């Protein structure tokens, strides 16, 4: 669960507005504080959980750089919109990031319980695909998620005309983009 929590924290940091900062060793889930007198413990990458963390940080960096919605309007209120910030019963957060026509939806589950058939509103009737899932087996997770494109229904939800039902992995998050 420590690795799942760290993956969840990282996607929240990368997708929430503001500049990103990660100390040396964080990309491989170094279990102790970085020491400038020693090299990084690269041998940790022999453990698939640490290697998965490094892959996820690399993917987050690539997605961040290629997605204007995640950085262009960081300090402008038009670039961020909460979907649900008040879902205490399920311990989830969800929000939209935007820049011009570029949209991204992020949904986070802060409990060790999977959320099946979890409905969120989406700002477009186009299909959505899961671009990153912190529970992916490539990152050391259990691989619970949404493998197929999500087709919105014409069911108003969260102030939008369209909504989708999705599966949220335990202690995990998904990042959605329009197909």
Helices and strands as residue ranges (DSSP letters): H 2-15, G 26-28, G 42-46, H 48-66, G 68-70, G 77-79, E 80-87, E 92-99, E 102-109, E 115-122, E 128-133, G 137-139, E 162-168, E 172-178
